[in-house]
Amino acid sequence: MADPQTEQPSPGTETVAEPVEAPSFEIRPATPEDAPFMVQCHIECLAETYAHIMPPAFAQMRRDRFRQEVQETLDELLEMQQALTAGRAPIRSHWLAVADDGPLAGEVLGAVASGEGMAPWERVYFSNPEPPVSFNLDHLYTRAVAHGSGMGQALLDVALAAPSGGGRAAWLWILRDNPRAEAFYRRNGFVPDGLEVGCGPSWFDRPMFRMWRPSQP
């Protein structure tokens, strides 16, 4: 897998992407070695997903924090690895969607994380009431090239799989004015719970709202 830092275009250059057919993919648990590739994927997913509602500075801020984001992601993946080795549930479980054929083979094209309770950022920056259920879909992103491939559904299914079968009851946050994502979550049984707040300065104070669903058969 290529180093995401060395794959960046040089300043002042412009790349023109050729049309790429949605690739086939595999879903697998993330490992600590995946940290830089997860972060690169996450940054590009954010840039693509929110281009219609965020200024260019939004993605650039995250590119500027690449190394810090890698370290934070590595810490989470190490905790996950240690928890699984010890036979306990991680604070957050992470899975990746990796292209397994074609010109993108080996590239991380999607990621999802889930776990019990609020994420640390929410407890630090907000005083929100507890959600209707305890299990949190922390984030789910796919690259635009994978849209329509079933990748998002596959990631959601593995992240919210209930031990006894079916899908877990869960909750999530979603930005307002993100109709593609909202329709996806509604198809999977999620509905708004009535709570809406601003995201804060690093997300340009965009409004986000909380959705939840009961357990699924």
Beta strands, then each sheet from edge to edge (+ up, - down):
strand 1: 25-29
strand 2: 93-99
strand 3: 108-116
strand 4: 135-142
strand 5: 170-175
strand 6: 191-198
strand 7: 207-213
sheet 1: 1+ 2- 3+ 4-
sheet 2: 5+ 7- 6+
end
